[in-house]
Amino acid sequence: MRPPTGSRRGFSLVEIITALTILAIIGGAMTKMLLSQSRGYQYDNGSRRSRTVARSAMNIMITDLRMTQDNGGVSYIDGTNHRRIDVRVPVAFGVVCEVTAARLVMALTPVDSFQLASIKYGGFAVRNATTGIYSYVEGGGIAAADVSYCHSGGVSIYADTITMGGRSGKVVQVSGSPPAGTVVGSLAMIWQKVEYRFDSSAVFPGRAGLYRVVKTASSADTTELLSPFSWTARFSYFTNPAQTNDAVTTTAPADLNQVRGVRILLAAEAADTVPGYRGPKKSPLTTAVFFKNTRIQ
């Protein structure tokens, strides 16, 4: 005889609704946690990207600005918005071998050959032996010259024979009227004019980009180095020629020769905006650059 079997009971509607409710609560909590973690990652990643923009800009600008002379090195300052500065950046230093009314010949100490070949020549400058101040001559041209100018006729200026790091010096001639007082043996340099400015970004419309413009008398090579930045990015200036303190001002001095350093607010931003946050992540970096070639007064 077959024993009777008990009836099988399934889930009730109440149990199913209760289980679904619990799963929905757990799923909602997990989703919220994942979204929060995702936004946190995007926020941190935005911070890293904005810091990278600021630090990269700082590294590039320091190379040029440190080499600027404290007298004649700054050629223009934006005194209104404080978003632009033009400097004359030394490319190579040397010694004068020959002086005429329309040119001079100099023996250059070693410099990277690619750098010398790729510059946009701005002009030359000659140092006054008494004051230590360089007088700048803008325009003209540069060309290779025969070494005999520096190794014959009673001239013994051998800067071009120096070798450093596998690089050798060279002899060049530059056109333009040399400054008064230029003599054989005077220290001299060649330079290029570089403009740094914060202007409307071509990559991120409505936001600022950092531009580097290398200029000659007839052309300009413009590059948007880095972006984006906020419109609070700006320059300010150290203008104490006596060097007794490091007071900084946003007021451009009437005499640009008083500027001996620059403070830069690199108000960098992330490229995107993280959902749930107001605006892109910002990493304002402030750095001070004092001119390396500063005369001690």
JOQUIWO-V432767 format. One line per field, one symbol per residue. ss: DSSP state (2 for helix, 1 for strand, 0 for the rest). Layout:
ss = ???
This chain:
ss = 000000000000222222222222222222222222222222222222222222222222222222001000011110000001111111111111111000111111000022222200001111100000011111000111000222200000002220110011011111100000000000111111111111110000000111111110000111111111100001111100000000011000000222001111111110000000000001111111110010000
